[in-house]
Amino acid sequence: MVPIIIATETMWLSLAPIASQAEDYYGVSSLAITWCSLSYMLMFILFSLPASWVIDRWGYRASLIIGAVITAVFGLLRAVFAEHWTLVLIMQFIIAIGQPFLLNITTKAAANWFPLSERSTAAGILTMAQYIGFVLPMVVAPIVAENAGIPDMMMVFAIIAIVSAVIAIVFTKEKPHTPISDETPVREAVKLESLKSLAVNRSYSLILFISFISIGIFNTLLTLIETILGPRGLTSEESGIVGAVFIVAGIIGAVVLPLLSDKYRIRVPFFTGAIAILLPALIGLTYVKDVAWVAIIAGIAGFAIMGVAPILFQHGSEAAYPIPEGTSLGMILLMGQVSGAVFVYLFELLNDSTGSIVPPMLIFAGMTAILLPLTFRMRVGTGQASANASNSTPLGPGSSR
């Protein structure tokens, strides 16, 4: 499963680090290129619930096959018609349909194959595959596109998707031959009653608002990395390196910060600290020109925003108790995709109208500043909720699930 999850995330960001080169190659605007990344956010919003229904109705392997076939077939078609922008964009939107069918299987696959004590670790490995999928295009796309061209770059990613799909379909089974000792049913269906309960939960609504802003900013930074850094003279290769540092530092943060949070049994200070770090980091990403310093600042920002995300999601599960985690976490991630799509689109519009990335970046800094005092109003979860949420899946913010 890991390779095909890497492949779908790679398809998402394949043009992000080479946006200016893609604009010149296709003769389109930066906003047009951005639609390639926006496709994943929009299609997730539309197809996440259908994907969950397939998983509940026919099992996660059926969903895996659907997602793998879509990614491989239309990834290949995108490469075949790589010289025609309209066809590339159409294929990208269809490829994006496959993502929720692949990412939404995480909890179900872990429950089917691992005992309760190992499920968070198993699901964490699948989540880490998403992060690897973020890094790969940041490093590979600029190199291949610069030396061989965009069509060859798309073919490289298509081959990765085809091989990954074959591996996933051939070797993945729904359940082991011998049932696990503490096998329990996992249901993630969203119920209207649960949504109504969450709507009047003030603690959860606060977490939802903080997630809406922070995940939206994360998705925008990841999607428009070359657009943000290009005006200061950074090449596509340098922007890709900065993006890779951003994600790798985030991976480290997503491991270290939750461990520290569990060790010291505190959460809210981590939220406050992450927001406090992110604020000057956004200012630095707006004005600093030296590539080494930009990479350092990006690493700090990634460590903070990606590192604190699993803690925030765990806190959200506790605040929503007794609402099932699938519903509470799903709502947070869904709102993150909505904000990501809106933020990316508005960023591009403001950038085009002003001719500078400074105004939208400063708006992001202002929104982050607003979040800082809100973190002091967050409540610590109850012991009962903590016990209930102890097995929640630590998902990263670049997840489109």
C-alpha positions as CSV (number, residue, x, y, z in Angstrom):
1,M,0.0,0.0,0.0
2,V,2.8,2.4,0.8
3,P,4.1,2.8,-2.8
4,I,0.7,3.7,-4.3
5,I,0.1,6.2,-1.5
6,I,3.5,7.8,-2.3
7,A,2.5,7.8,-6.0
8,T,-0.8,9.6,-5.6
9,E,0.8,12.3,-3.4
10,T,3.6,12.7,-6.0
11,M,1.0,13.3,-8.7
12,W,-0.5,16.0,-6.6
13,L,2.6,18.2,-6.3
14,S,4.4,17.3,-9.6
15,L,4.1,20.8,-11.0
16,A,4.4,22.7,-7.7
17,P,8.2,23.1,-7.6
18,I,8.4,23.9,-11.3
19,A,5.5,26.3,-11.6
20,S,7.3,29.0,-13.6
21,Q,8.8,26.5,-16.0
22,A,5.3,25.0,-16.5
23,E,3.8,28.4,-17.2
24,D,6.4,29.1,-19.9
25,Y,6.1,25.6,-21.4
26,Y,2.3,25.7,-21.6
27,G,1.9,29.4,-22.1
28,V,-0.6,29.7,-19.3
29,S,-1.0,31.8,-16.1
30,S,0.3,30.9,-12.7
31,L,-3.3,30.4,-11.6
32,A,-3.8,27.9,-14.3
33,I,-0.9,25.8,-13.1
34,T,-2.2,26.1,-9.6
35,W,-5.4,24.4,-10.6
36,C,-3.4,21.2,-10.9
37,S,-2.8,21.2,-7.2
38,L,-6.2,22.6,-6.4
39,S,-7.7,19.6,-8.1
40,Y,-6.7,17.4,-5.3
41,M,-8.3,19.5,-2.6
42,L,-11.6,19.9,-4.6
43,M,-11.9,16.3,-5.6
44,F,-11.2,15.2,-2.0
45,I,-14.1,17.3,-0.8
46,L,-16.4,15.7,-3.4
47,F,-15.2,12.1,-3.2
48,S,-14.2,11.5,0.4
49,L,-17.6,10.4,1.6
50,P,-18.1,8.1,-1.5
51,A,-14.7,6.6,-0.8
52,S,-15.6,6.0,2.8
53,W,-18.9,4.3,1.7
54,V,-17.0,2.0,-0.6
55,I,-14.6,1.0,2.3
56,D,-17.5,0.3,4.7
57,R,-19.6,-1.5,2.0
58,W,-17.0,-3.6,0.2
59,G,-13.8,-3.4,2.2
60,Y,-10.6,-1.3,1.9
61,R,-9.1,-3.5,-0.8
62,A,-11.9,-2.5,-3.2
63,S,-11.2,1.1,-2.4
64,L,-7.5,0.5,-2.9
65,I,-8.0,-1.0,-6.3
66,I,-10.2,1.9,-7.4
67,G,-7.7,4.4,-6.3
68,A,-4.7,2.6,-7.7
69,V,-6.3,2.0,-11.2
70,I,-7.4,5.7,-11.4
71,T,-3.9,6.9,-10.4
72,A,-2.0,4.6,-12.8
73,V,-4.3,4.8,-15.9
74,F,-4.9,8.5,-15.8
75,G,-1.3,9.2,-14.7
76,L,-0.2,7.5,-17.8
77,L,-2.7,9.4,-20.0
78,R,-1.4,12.6,-18.4
79,A,2.1,11.7,-19.5
80,V,1.0,10.7,-23.0
81,F,-0.8,14.0,-23.6
82,A,1.7,16.0,-21.6
83,E,2.1,18.6,-24.4
84,H,-1.5,19.6,-24.4
85,W,-2.4,21.7,-21.3
86,T,-6.2,21.2,-21.4
87,L,-5.8,17.4,-21.5
88,V,-3.2,17.5,-18.7
89,L,-5.6,19.5,-16.5
90,I,-8.5,17.1,-17.2
91,M,-6.4,14.1,-16.4
92,Q,-5.1,15.8,-13.2
93,F,-8.7,16.2,-12.0
94,I,-9.5,12.6,-12.7
95,I,-6.2,11.4,-11.0
96,A,-7.3,13.5,-7.9
97,I,-10.5,11.4,-7.6
98,G,-8.3,8.4,-6.7
99,Q,-6.7,10.1,-3.7
100,P,-9.5,9.7,-1.1
101,F,-9.9,6.1,-2.2
102,L,-6.3,5.5,-1.2
103,L,-5.9,7.7,1.9
104,N,-9.2,6.8,3.6
105,I,-8.2,3.2,4.0
106,T,-5.6,3.9,6.7
107,T,-7.7,3.1,9.7
108,K,-9.5,0.2,8.1
109,A,-6.3,-1.5,6.9
110,A,-4.7,-1.1,10.3
111,A,-7.7,-2.5,12.1
112,N,-7.9,-5.5,9.7
113,W,-4.3,-6.5,10.0
114,F,-3.0,-5.4,13.5
115,P,-4.0,-5.8,17.1
116,L,-5.2,-2.7,18.9
117,S,-1.8,-2.0,20.5
118,E,-0.1,-1.8,17.1
119,R,-2.7,0.0,15.0
120,S,-1.5,3.6,15.6
121,T,2.0,2.5,14.5
122,A,0.7,0.8,11.4
123,A,-1.5,3.7,10.4
124,G,1.5,6.0,11.2
125,I,3.6,4.2,8.5
126,L,0.9,4.8,5.9
127,T,0.7,8.4,7.0
128,M,4.5,8.7,6.6
129,A,4.1,7.4,3.0
130,Q,2.2,10.6,2.3
131,Y,5.1,12.7,3.6
132,I,7.5,10.8,1.3
133,G,5.1,11.5,-1.6
134,F,5.4,15.2,-0.7
135,V,9.2,15.1,-0.8
136,L,9.7,13.2,-4.0
137,P,8.3,15.7,-6.5
138,M,10.2,18.5,-4.7
139,V,13.5,16.8,-5.4
140,V,12.8,14.9,-8.6
141,A,10.6,17.2,-10.6
142,P,13.0,20.2,-11.0
143,I,15.9,17.9,-11.9
144,V,14.0,15.8,-14.5
145,A,12.0,18.7,-16.0
146,E,15.2,20.8,-16.4
147,N,17.2,18.1,-18.0
148,A,14.6,16.1,-20.0
149,G,11.5,18.3,-20.1
150,I,8.0,18.3,-18.5
151,P,6.6,15.4,-20.6
152,D,9.5,13.1,-19.5
153,M,9.0,14.1,-15.9
154,M,5.3,13.2,-16.1
155,M,6.2,9.9,-17.6
156,V,8.6,9.1,-14.8
157,F,5.8,9.7,-12.3
158,A,3.4,7.7,-14.4
159,I,5.8,4.7,-14.4
160,I,6.1,5.0,-10.6
161,A,2.3,5.0,-10.4
162,I,1.9,2.0,-12.7
163,V,4.5,-0.1,-10.8
164,S,3.0,0.9,-7.5
165,A,-0.6,0.1,-8.6
166,V,0.5,-3.4,-9.7
167,I,2.2,-4.1,-6.4
168,A,-0.8,-2.9,-4.5
169,I,-3.4,-4.9,-6.4
170,V,-1.3,-8.1,-6.5
171,F,0.0,-8.2,-3.0
172,T,-2.7,-6.5,-0.9
173,K,-5.4,-8.7,0.8
174,E,-8.4,-7.7,2.8
175,K,-7.6,-9.7,5.9
176,P,-5.0,-12.2,7.2
177,H,-5.9,-15.9,7.0
178,T,-5.8,-16.1,10.8
179,P,-7.9,-13.4,12.5
180,I,-6.1,-11.1,14.9
181,S,-6.7,-11.8,18.5
182,D,-8.5,-8.6,19.4
183,E,-10.2,-7.8,16.1
184,T,-12.9,-5.2,16.5
185,P,-15.2,-3.6,13.8
186,V,-14.2,-0.2,12.6
187,R,-16.9,2.2,11.4
188,E,-16.3,5.6,10.1
189,A,-19.6,6.5,8.7
190,V,-20.6,10.1,9.3
191,K,-23.9,10.5,11.1
192,L,-26.1,13.6,11.0
193,E,-26.5,13.4,14.8
194,S,-22.8,13.5,15.3
195,L,-22.4,16.5,13.1
196,K,-25.1,18.4,15.0
197,S,-23.4,17.6,18.3
198,L,-20.1,18.8,17.0
199,A,-21.7,22.1,15.8
200,V,-22.6,23.1,19.3
201,N,-19.4,21.9,21.0
202,R,-17.5,25.1,21.6
203,S,-14.2,23.4,22.5
204,Y,-14.3,21.4,19.3
205,S,-15.4,24.4,17.2
206,L,-12.3,26.3,18.4
207,I,-10.0,23.4,17.4
208,L,-11.9,23.3,14.0
209,F,-11.2,27.0,13.5
210,I,-7.5,26.7,14.4
211,S,-7.2,23.7,12.0
212,F,-9.0,25.5,9.3
213,I,-6.4,28.3,9.3
214,S,-3.3,26.3,10.0
215,I,-3.9,23.5,7.5
216,G,-5.0,26.0,4.9
217,I,-1.7,27.9,5.3
218,F,0.2,24.6,5.1
219,N,-1.5,23.5,1.9
220,T,-0.9,26.9,0.4
221,L,2.8,26.9,1.2
222,L,3.3,23.4,-0.1
223,T,1.3,24.1,-3.3
224,L,2.8,27.5,-4.1
225,I,6.4,27.0,-2.9
226,E,8.0,28.0,-6.2
227,T,5.6,30.9,-6.7
228,I,6.5,32.2,-3.2
229,L,10.2,31.9,-3.6
230,G,10.7,32.5,-7.3
231,P,10.4,36.3,-7.2
232,R,13.5,36.5,-4.9
233,G,15.7,34.8,-7.5
234,L,15.5,31.2,-6.3
235,T,15.6,28.6,-9.1
236,S,13.2,25.7,-9.4
237,E,15.8,23.4,-8.0
238,E,16.4,25.6,-5.0
239,S,12.7,26.0,-4.4
240,G,12.4,22.2,-4.5
241,I,15.2,21.8,-2.0
242,V,13.5,24.3,0.3
243,G,10.2,22.4,-0.1
244,A,12.0,19.2,0.8
245,V,13.6,20.7,3.9
246,F,10.1,22.0,4.9
247,I,8.6,18.5,4.7
248,V,11.5,16.5,6.1
249,A,11.7,18.8,9.1
250,G,7.9,18.4,9.4
251,I,8.3,14.6,9.5
252,I,10.9,14.9,12.3
253,G,8.5,17.3,14.2
254,A,5.6,14.9,13.7
255,V,7.7,12.2,15.5
256,V,9.4,14.3,18.2
257,L,6.6,16.6,19.4
258,P,3.9,14.0,20.0
259,L,6.4,11.9,22.0
260,L,7.3,14.9,24.1
261,S,3.6,15.8,24.5
262,D,2.8,12.2,25.7
263,K,5.9,12.2,28.0
264,Y,5.0,15.4,29.8
265,R,1.3,14.9,29.4
266,I,0.7,18.5,28.0
267,R,-0.7,19.7,24.7
268,V,-1.9,23.3,24.8
269,P,1.7,24.7,25.3
270,F,2.7,22.9,22.1
271,F,-0.1,24.6,20.2
272,T,0.9,28.0,21.5
273,G,4.6,27.4,20.8
274,A,4.0,26.2,17.3
275,I,1.9,29.2,16.4
276,A,4.4,31.5,18.0
277,I,7.2,30.0,15.9
278,L,5.1,30.0,12.7
279,L,4.4,33.7,12.9
280,P,8.1,35.0,12.5
281,A,8.7,32.1,10.1
282,L,6.1,33.4,7.7
283,I,7.7,36.8,7.8
284,G,11.0,35.3,7.0
285,L,9.6,33.3,4.1
286,T,8.2,36.6,2.8
287,Y,11.3,38.7,2.8
288,V,14.5,36.6,3.3
289,K,16.5,36.1,0.0
290,D,19.5,33.9,0.9
291,V,18.6,30.3,0.0
292,A,20.3,28.8,3.0
293,W,18.4,31.0,5.4
294,V,15.2,30.4,3.5
295,A,15.7,26.7,3.9
296,I,16.4,27.0,7.6
297,I,13.3,29.1,8.1
298,A,11.2,26.7,6.0
299,G,12.5,23.8,8.2
300,I,11.5,25.6,11.4
301,A,8.0,26.3,9.9
302,G,7.6,22.7,8.8
303,F,8.8,21.3,12.1
304,A,6.2,23.5,13.9
305,I,3.1,23.2,11.8
306,M,3.5,19.5,10.8
307,G,4.9,18.5,14.1
308,V,2.0,19.8,16.2
309,A,-0.7,18.5,13.8
310,P,-0.9,15.0,15.4
311,I,-1.3,16.5,18.8
312,L,-4.0,18.9,17.6
313,F,-5.9,16.0,16.0
314,Q,-5.7,13.9,19.2
315,H,-6.9,16.9,21.1
316,G,-9.8,17.3,18.7
317,S,-10.8,13.7,19.2
318,E,-10.9,14.3,23.0
319,A,-12.8,17.5,22.7
320,A,-15.4,15.8,20.5
321,Y,-15.9,12.8,22.9
322,P,-18.2,10.8,22.7
323,I,-18.4,11.4,19.0
324,P,-16.5,8.7,17.1
325,E,-13.0,9.7,16.1
326,G,-13.7,9.0,12.4
327,T,-16.3,11.7,12.4
328,S,-14.4,14.3,14.5
329,L,-11.1,13.8,12.7
330,G,-12.7,13.6,9.3
331,M,-14.4,17.0,9.8
332,I,-11.0,18.6,10.8
333,L,-9.3,17.2,7.7
334,L,-12.2,18.1,5.4
335,M,-12.2,21.7,6.6
336,G,-8.4,21.8,6.0
337,Q,-9.0,20.9,2.4
338,V,-11.7,23.5,2.0
339,S,-9.5,26.2,3.5
340,G,-6.5,25.0,1.4
341,A,-8.5,25.4,-1.8
342,V,-9.8,28.8,-0.8
343,F,-6.4,30.1,0.4
344,V,-4.5,28.9,-2.7
345,Y,-7.0,30.5,-5.0
346,L,-7.1,33.8,-3.2
347,F,-3.4,33.9,-2.8
348,E,-3.0,33.6,-6.6
349,L,-5.6,36.3,-7.2
350,L,-4.0,38.7,-4.8
351,N,-0.5,37.9,-6.1
352,D,-1.7,38.6,-9.7
353,S,-3.5,41.8,-8.9
354,T,-0.6,43.3,-6.8
355,G,2.3,41.7,-8.6
356,S,3.8,40.6,-5.3
357,I,3.6,37.7,-2.8
358,V,4.0,40.1,0.1
359,P,0.3,41.1,0.6
360,P,-1.0,37.5,0.8
361,M,1.9,36.3,2.9
362,L,1.3,39.2,5.4
363,I,-2.3,38.2,5.5
364,F,-1.3,34.7,6.5
365,A,1.0,36.2,9.2
366,G,-2.0,38.2,10.5
367,M,-4.3,35.2,10.5
368,T,-1.6,33.3,12.4
369,A,-1.3,36.1,14.9
370,I,-5.1,35.9,15.5
371,L,-4.7,32.2,16.4
372,L,-2.1,32.8,19.1
373,P,-4.4,34.2,21.8
374,L,-7.0,31.5,20.8
375,T,-4.7,28.7,21.9
376,F,-4.9,30.0,25.5
377,R,-8.6,29.3,25.4
378,M,-8.1,25.6,24.5
379,R,-9.1,23.2,27.2
380,V,-7.3,20.1,28.3
381,G,-9.3,16.9,27.4
382,T,-10.9,14.8,30.1
383,G,-9.4,11.6,31.3
384,Q,-12.3,9.7,29.8
385,A,-11.8,11.3,26.5
386,S,-8.1,10.6,26.6
387,A,-8.7,7.0,27.2
388,N,-11.2,6.8,24.4
389,A,-8.8,8.7,22.0
390,S,-5.6,6.9,23.0
391,N,-5.6,4.9,19.8
392,S,-6.3,7.7,17.4
393,T,-4.3,7.9,14.2
394,P,-1.6,10.6,14.0
395,L,-2.2,12.1,10.6
396,G,-0.2,14.9,9.1
397,P,-1.7,18.1,7.7
398,G,-0.5,17.4,4.0
399,S,-2.9,14.6,4.0
400,S,-5.8,15.4,1.5
401,R,-7.9,13.0,3.7
